[in-house]
Amino acid sequence: MATGTPALEVEGLTKRFGDHVAVDHVTFSVPCGSFFGLVGPNGAGKSTSILMAVGLLRPDSGSARILGADVWQDPVRAKALVGVLPDGFLMPERLTGRELLTWLGLLRRIDAGEVHRRVEDLLDLLGLDEAEDTLVTDYSAGMRKKIGIATALIHAPRLLVLDEPLEAVDPVSASTIKT
């Protein structure tokens, strides 16, 4: 990665759903080491823009790069660099938080010992260590958001993209997440 390469660079993203233009030539750049937010009313295209920027929804036109990797030309490299928690993320609910994080870590081909360390750290950091053996289906809304953030962090991404990151999270946990 060259010096000055943005963490996320989006140029001219456009998406239509039938006759409805959801996103119209959106361009932005997020510098490394920064916090960045998209603000606007419901239906403005924020989530659609995020999904296209990280390679989860193909745009009708435009491009997106994560730390220099084109999300559509080099998706494996781009997706290895980013952790994503989209709004409305559904996860396996018949697993415990520990099982979910372990499964995702191993799925990403992380060494089993490293997965174990990361799972311990994330459960502790996000205050989920007391509920580590509770099925996700029995988690509160705030706990679901926190385990979702942990799933986005399990592979230690260089870029973290969260859509509605603090929705349903208590103030103490929100402070921990921000830190």
ChimeraX commands (.cxc) that place a marker at each C-alpha (Angstrom):
marker #1 position 0.00,0.00,0.00 radius 0.5
marker #1 position 1.41,3.34,-1.02 radius 0.5
marker #1 position 1.70,6.18,1.47 radius 0.5
marker #1 position -1.48,8.21,1.45 radius 0.5
marker #1 position -3.66,5.41,0.13 radius 0.5
marker #1 position -7.15,5.95,1.55 radius 0.5
marker #1 position -8.70,3.27,3.74 radius 0.5
marker #1 position -11.80,3.40,1.54 radius 0.5
marker #1 position -12.19,5.16,-1.78 radius 0.5
marker #1 position -15.52,5.27,-3.58 radius 0.5
marker #1 position -16.00,6.88,-6.96 radius 0.5
marker #1 position -19.25,7.38,-8.85 radius 0.5
marker #1 position -21.23,4.56,-7.21 radius 0.5
marker #1 position -24.70,4.31,-8.68 radius 0.5
marker #1 position -27.48,1.83,-7.96 radius 0.5
marker #1 position -31.01,1.60,-9.33 radius 0.5
marker #1 position -33.78,-0.71,-8.25 radius 0.5
marker #1 position -36.19,-0.65,-11.18 radius 0.5
marker #1 position -37.07,2.99,-11.79 radius 0.5
marker #1 position -35.86,4.07,-8.35 radius 0.5
marker #1 position -32.37,5.57,-8.17 radius 0.5
marker #1 position -31.14,4.54,-4.70 radius 0.5
marker #1 position -27.60,5.92,-5.07 radius 0.5
marker #1 position -26.61,8.47,-7.70 radius 0.5
marker #1 position -22.88,8.83,-8.46 radius 0.5
marker #1 position -21.65,8.88,-4.84 radius 0.5
marker #1 position -17.96,9.68,-4.39 radius 0.5
marker #1 position -16.01,9.89,-1.13 radius 0.5
marker #1 position -12.65,9.00,0.36 radius 0.5
marker #1 position -11.95,7.88,3.94 radius 0.5
marker #1 position -8.39,8.54,5.15 radius 0.5
marker #1 position -6.61,5.83,7.15 radius 0.5
marker #1 position -6.92,6.28,10.90 radius 0.5
marker #1 position -10.16,8.24,10.72 radius 0.5
marker #1 position -13.78,7.84,11.73 radius 0.5
marker #1 position -16.22,8.55,8.93 radius 0.5
marker #1 position -19.99,8.60,8.86 radius 0.5
marker #1 position -22.74,8.88,6.29 radius 0.5
marker #1 position -25.61,11.03,7.54 radius 0.5
marker #1 position -29.00,11.50,5.95 radius 0.5
marker #1 position -32.67,10.67,6.22 radius 0.5
marker #1 position -34.10,7.18,5.92 radius 0.5
marker #1 position -34.08,6.07,2.30 radius 0.5
marker #1 position -31.20,8.37,1.31 radius 0.5
marker #1 position -29.02,5.45,0.14 radius 0.5
marker #1 position -26.56,5.29,3.04 radius 0.5
marker #1 position -26.76,1.53,3.61 radius 0.5
marker #1 position -26.84,0.82,-0.13 radius 0.5
marker #1 position -23.70,2.93,-0.55 radius 0.5
marker #1 position -21.97,1.04,2.26 radius 0.5
marker #1 position -22.93,-2.35,0.82 radius 0.5
marker #1 position -21.52,-1.38,-2.58 radius 0.5
marker #1 position -18.37,0.16,-1.07 radius 0.5
marker #1 position -17.43,-3.09,0.68 radius 0.5
marker #1 position -18.37,-5.46,-2.12 radius 0.5
marker #1 position -21.63,-6.89,-0.77 radius 0.5
marker #1 position -23.84,-5.32,-3.45 radius 0.5
marker #1 position -22.75,-4.83,-7.05 radius 0.5
marker #1 position -23.19,-1.25,-8.24 radius 0.5
marker #1 position -24.66,-0.41,-11.64 radius 0.5
marker #1 position -21.63,1.83,-12.14 radius 0.5
marker #1 position -18.69,3.23,-10.22 radius 0.5
marker #1 position -15.83,1.72,-8.27 radius 0.5
marker #1 position -14.68,1.09,-4.72 radius 0.5
marker #1 position -11.23,0.35,-3.32 radius 0.5
marker #1 position -10.29,-0.86,0.15 radius 0.5
marker #1 position -6.70,0.10,0.99 radius 0.5
marker #1 position -5.98,0.11,-2.75 radius 0.5
marker #1 position -7.68,-3.24,-3.51 radius 0.5
marker #1 position -10.57,-2.98,-5.98 radius 0.5
marker #1 position -13.58,-4.68,-4.37 radius 0.5
marker #1 position -14.80,-6.06,-7.71 radius 0.5
marker #1 position -11.50,-6.80,-9.49 radius 0.5
marker #1 position -9.71,-8.26,-6.44 radius 0.5
marker #1 position -12.52,-9.21,-4.04 radius 0.5
marker #1 position -10.56,-11.79,-2.02 radius 0.5
marker #1 position -7.81,-9.29,-1.15 radius 0.5
marker #1 position -10.28,-6.46,-0.53 radius 0.5
marker #1 position -12.52,-8.52,1.75 radius 0.5
marker #1 position -9.52,-9.79,3.75 radius 0.5
marker #1 position -8.76,-6.15,4.63 radius 0.5
marker #1 position -12.22,-5.20,5.83 radius 0.5
marker #1 position -14.55,-6.19,8.65 radius 0.5
marker #1 position -18.19,-5.36,7.97 radius 0.5
marker #1 position -21.33,-5.25,10.08 radius 0.5
marker #1 position -24.21,-4.35,7.78 radius 0.5
marker #1 position -27.52,-3.11,9.16 radius 0.5
marker #1 position -29.91,-6.02,9.67 radius 0.5
marker #1 position -27.09,-8.60,9.66 radius 0.5
marker #1 position -28.50,-12.07,10.27 radius 0.5
marker #1 position -26.30,-14.62,11.97 radius 0.5
marker #1 position -26.62,-18.26,12.97 radius 0.5
marker #1 position -28.76,-18.14,16.09 radius 0.5
marker #1 position -28.38,-21.75,17.19 radius 0.5
marker #1 position -24.71,-21.20,18.06 radius 0.5
marker #1 position -23.31,-19.61,21.19 radius 0.5
marker #1 position -21.34,-16.40,20.86 radius 0.5
marker #1 position -18.12,-18.36,21.41 radius 0.5
marker #1 position -19.08,-20.96,18.78 radius 0.5
marker #1 position -20.03,-18.28,16.26 radius 0.5
marker #1 position -16.75,-16.39,16.62 radius 0.5
marker #1 position -14.70,-19.59,16.57 radius 0.5
marker #1 position -16.47,-20.84,13.45 radius 0.5
marker #1 position -15.96,-17.54,11.63 radius 0.5
marker #1 position -12.30,-17.37,12.65 radius 0.5
marker #1 position -11.64,-20.90,11.40 radius 0.5
marker #1 position -13.64,-20.19,8.24 radius 0.5
marker #1 position -11.19,-17.34,7.57 radius 0.5
marker #1 position -8.35,-19.86,7.95 radius 0.5
marker #1 position -6.91,-18.28,11.08 radius 0.5
marker #1 position -4.73,-20.59,13.18 radius 0.5
marker #1 position -6.85,-22.33,15.87 radius 0.5
marker #1 position -4.69,-20.99,18.72 radius 0.5
marker #1 position -4.98,-17.45,17.38 radius 0.5
marker #1 position -8.75,-17.87,16.96 radius 0.5
marker #1 position -9.02,-18.94,20.59 radius 0.5
marker #1 position -7.05,-15.87,21.74 radius 0.5
marker #1 position -9.09,-13.49,19.59 radius 0.5
marker #1 position -12.40,-14.99,20.73 radius 0.5
marker #1 position -11.37,-14.61,24.39 radius 0.5
marker #1 position -10.28,-11.00,23.83 radius 0.5
marker #1 position -13.41,-10.00,21.91 radius 0.5
marker #1 position -15.84,-11.62,24.34 radius 0.5
marker #1 position -14.06,-9.90,27.24 radius 0.5
marker #1 position -13.72,-6.52,25.52 radius 0.5
marker #1 position -17.37,-6.36,24.49 radius 0.5
marker #1 position -18.67,-7.60,27.84 radius 0.5
marker #1 position -20.00,-10.85,26.42 radius 0.5
marker #1 position -17.78,-13.20,28.43 radius 0.5
marker #1 position -20.58,-13.87,30.93 radius 0.5
marker #1 position -22.87,-14.93,28.05 radius 0.5
marker #1 position -20.29,-16.85,26.03 radius 0.5
marker #1 position -22.28,-20.08,26.31 radius 0.5
marker #1 position -25.68,-18.49,25.64 radius 0.5
marker #1 position -27.24,-19.14,22.25 radius 0.5
marker #1 position -27.32,-16.06,20.02 radius 0.5
marker #1 position -31.10,-16.52,19.72 radius 0.5
marker #1 position -31.33,-15.71,23.45 radius 0.5
marker #1 position -29.21,-12.53,23.20 radius 0.5
marker #1 position -30.76,-9.11,23.76 radius 0.5
marker #1 position -30.70,-6.60,20.89 radius 0.5
marker #1 position -27.63,-4.91,22.37 radius 0.5
marker #1 position -25.82,-8.22,22.81 radius 0.5
marker #1 position -26.61,-9.14,19.19 radius 0.5
marker #1 position -25.08,-5.85,18.04 radius 0.5
marker #1 position -21.96,-6.51,20.11 radius 0.5
marker #1 position -21.50,-10.08,18.85 radius 0.5
marker #1 position -22.03,-8.72,15.33 radius 0.5
marker #1 position -19.20,-6.25,15.89 radius 0.5
marker #1 position -17.05,-9.09,17.20 radius 0.5
marker #1 position -17.74,-11.07,14.00 radius 0.5
marker #1 position -16.51,-8.07,12.00 radius 0.5
marker #1 position -13.34,-7.89,14.12 radius 0.5
marker #1 position -12.44,-11.60,14.41 radius 0.5
marker #1 position -9.90,-11.50,11.55 radius 0.5
marker #1 position -8.26,-8.24,12.76 radius 0.5
marker #1 position -9.21,-6.20,9.68 radius 0.5
marker #1 position -7.36,-3.02,8.73 radius 0.5
marker #1 position -10.69,-1.30,7.97 radius 0.5
marker #1 position -13.87,-1.64,10.01 radius 0.5
marker #1 position -17.19,-0.66,8.41 radius 0.5
marker #1 position -20.26,-0.57,10.64 radius 0.5
marker #1 position -23.77,0.37,9.56 radius 0.5
marker #1 position -25.81,1.67,12.53 radius 0.5
marker #1 position -23.06,0.55,14.95 radius 0.5
marker #1 position -24.56,1.81,18.19 radius 0.5
marker #1 position -28.22,1.06,17.58 radius 0.5
marker #1 position -29.65,-0.84,20.59 radius 0.5
marker #1 position -26.34,-0.65,22.50 radius 0.5
marker #1 position -26.25,0.66,26.07 radius 0.5
marker #1 position -24.15,3.80,26.79 radius 0.5
marker #1 position -21.34,1.92,28.60 radius 0.5
marker #1 position -20.98,-0.58,25.73 radius 0.5
marker #1 position -21.16,2.27,23.21 radius 0.5
marker #1 position -18.20,3.91,24.94 radius 0.5
marker #1 position -16.26,0.61,24.85 radius 0.5
marker #1 position -17.02,0.14,21.16 radius 0.5
marker #1 position -15.89,3.68,20.35 radius 0.5
marker #1 position -12.65,3.14,22.27 radius 0.5
marker link #1:1,2 radius 0.2
marker link #1:2,3 radius 0.2
marker link #1:3,4 radius 0.2
marker link #1:4,5 radius 0.2
marker link #1:5,6 radius 0.2
marker link #1:6,7 radius 0.2
marker link #1:7,8 radius 0.2
marker link #1:8,9 radius 0.2
marker link #1:9,10 radius 0.2
marker link #1:10,11 radius 0.2
marker link #1:11,12 radius 0.2
marker link #1:12,13 radius 0.2
marker link #1:13,14 radius 0.2
marker link #1:14,15 radius 0.2
marker link #1:15,16 radius 0.2
marker link #1:16,17 radius 0.2
marker link #1:17,18 radius 0.2
marker link #1:18,19 radius 0.2
marker link #1:19,20 radius 0.2
marker link #1:20,21 radius 0.2
marker link #1:21,22 radius 0.2
marker link #1:22,23 radius 0.2
marker link #1:23,24 radius 0.2
marker link #1:24,25 radius 0.2
marker link #1:25,26 radius 0.2
marker link #1:26,27 radius 0.2
marker link #1:27,28 radius 0.2
marker link #1:28,29 radius 0.2
marker link #1:29,30 radius 0.2
marker link #1:30,31 radius 0.2
marker link #1:31,32 radius 0.2
marker link #1:32,33 radius 0.2
marker link #1:33,34 radius 0.2
marker link #1:34,35 radius 0.2
marker link #1:35,36 radius 0.2
marker link #1:36,37 radius 0.2
marker link #1:37,38 radius 0.2
marker link #1:38,39 radius 0.2
marker link #1:39,40 radius 0.2
marker link #1:40,41 radius 0.2
marker link #1:41,42 radius 0.2
marker link #1:42,43 radius 0.2
marker link #1:43,44 radius 0.2
marker link #1:44,45 radius 0.2
marker link #1:45,46 radius 0.2
marker link #1:46,47 radius 0.2
marker link #1:47,48 radius 0.2
marker link #1:48,49 radius 0.2
marker link #1:49,50 radius 0.2
marker link #1:50,51 radius 0.2
marker link #1:51,52 radius 0.2
marker link #1:52,53 radius 0.2
marker link #1:53,54 radius 0.2
marker link #1:54,55 radius 0.2
marker link #1:55,56 radius 0.2
marker link #1:56,57 radius 0.2
marker link #1:57,58 radius 0.2
marker link #1:58,59 radius 0.2
marker link #1:59,60 radius 0.2
marker link #1:60,61 radius 0.2
marker link #1:61,62 radius 0.2
marker link #1:62,63 radius 0.2
marker link #1:63,64 radius 0.2
marker link #1:64,65 radius 0.2
marker link #1:65,66 radius 0.2
marker link #1:66,67 radius 0.2
marker link #1:67,68 radius 0.2
marker link #1:68,69 radius 0.2
marker link #1:69,70 radius 0.2
marker link #1:70,71 radius 0.2
marker link #1:71,72 radius 0.2
marker link #1:72,73 radius 0.2
marker link #1:73,74 radius 0.2
marker link #1:74,75 radius 0.2
marker link #1:75,76 radius 0.2
marker link #1:76,77 radius 0.2
marker link #1:77,78 radius 0.2
marker link #1:78,79 radius 0.2
marker link #1:79,80 radius 0.2
marker link #1:80,81 radius 0.2
marker link #1:81,82 radius 0.2
marker link #1:82,83 radius 0.2
marker link #1:83,84 radius 0.2
marker link #1:84,85 radius 0.2
marker link #1:85,86 radius 0.2
marker link #1:86,87 radius 0.2
marker link #1:87,88 radius 0.2
marker link #1:88,89 radius 0.2
marker link #1:89,90 radius 0.2
marker link #1:90,91 radius 0.2
marker link #1:91,92 radius 0.2
marker link #1:92,93 radius 0.2
marker link #1:93,94 radius 0.2
marker link #1:94,95 radius 0.2
marker link #1:95,96 radius 0.2
marker link #1:96,97 radius 0.2
marker link #1:97,98 radius 0.2
marker link #1:98,99 radius 0.2
marker link #1:99,100 radius 0.2
marker link #1:100,101 radius 0.2
marker link #1:101,102 radius 0.2
marker link #1:102,103 radius 0.2
marker link #1:103,104 radius 0.2
marker link #1:104,105 radius 0.2
marker link #1:105,106 radius 0.2
marker link #1:106,107 radius 0.2
marker link #1:107,108 radius 0.2
marker link #1:108,109 radius 0.2
marker link #1:109,110 radius 0.2
marker link #1:110,111 radius 0.2
marker link #1:111,112 radius 0.2
marker link #1:112,113 radius 0.2
marker link #1:113,114 radius 0.2
marker link #1:114,115 radius 0.2
marker link #1:115,116 radius 0.2
marker link #1:116,117 radius 0.2
marker link #1:117,118 radius 0.2
marker link #1:118,119 radius 0.2
marker link #1:119,120 radius 0.2
marker link #1:120,121 radius 0.2
marker link #1:121,122 radius 0.2
marker link #1:122,123 radius 0.2
marker link #1:123,124 radius 0.2
marker link #1:124,125 radius 0.2
marker link #1:125,126 radius 0.2
marker link #1:126,127 radius 0.2
marker link #1:127,128 radius 0.2
marker link #1:128,129 radius 0.2
marker link #1:129,130 radius 0.2
marker link #1:130,131 radius 0.2
marker link #1:131,132 radius 0.2
marker link #1:132,133 radius 0.2
marker link #1:133,134 radius 0.2
marker link #1:134,135 radius 0.2
marker link #1:135,136 radius 0.2
marker link #1:136,137 radius 0.2
marker link #1:137,138 radius 0.2
marker link #1:138,139 radius 0.2
marker link #1:139,140 radius 0.2
marker link #1:140,141 radius 0.2
marker link #1:141,142 radius 0.2
marker link #1:142,143 radius 0.2
marker link #1:143,144 radius 0.2
marker link #1:144,145 radius 0.2
marker link #1:145,146 radius 0.2
marker link #1:146,147 radius 0.2
marker link #1:147,148 radius 0.2
marker link #1:148,149 radius 0.2
marker link #1:149,150 radius 0.2
marker link #1:150,151 radius 0.2
marker link #1:151,152 radius 0.2
marker link #1:152,153 radius 0.2
marker link #1:153,154 radius 0.2
marker link #1:154,155 radius 0.2
marker link #1:155,156 radius 0.2
marker link #1:156,157 radius 0.2
marker link #1:157,158 radius 0.2
marker link #1:158,159 radius 0.2
marker link #1:159,160 radius 0.2
marker link #1:160,161 radius 0.2
marker link #1:161,162 radius 0.2
marker link #1:162,163 radius 0.2
marker link #1:163,164 radius 0.2
marker link #1:164,165 radius 0.2
marker link #1:165,166 radius 0.2
marker link #1:166,167 radius 0.2
marker link #1:167,168 radius 0.2
marker link #1:168,169 radius 0.2
marker link #1:169,170 radius 0.2
marker link #1:170,171 radius 0.2
marker link #1:171,172 radius 0.2
marker link #1:172,173 radius 0.2
marker link #1:173,174 radius 0.2
marker link #1:174,175 radius 0.2
marker link #1:175,176 radius 0.2
marker link #1:176,177 radius 0.2
marker link #1:177,178 radius 0.2
marker link #1:178,179 radius 0.2
view
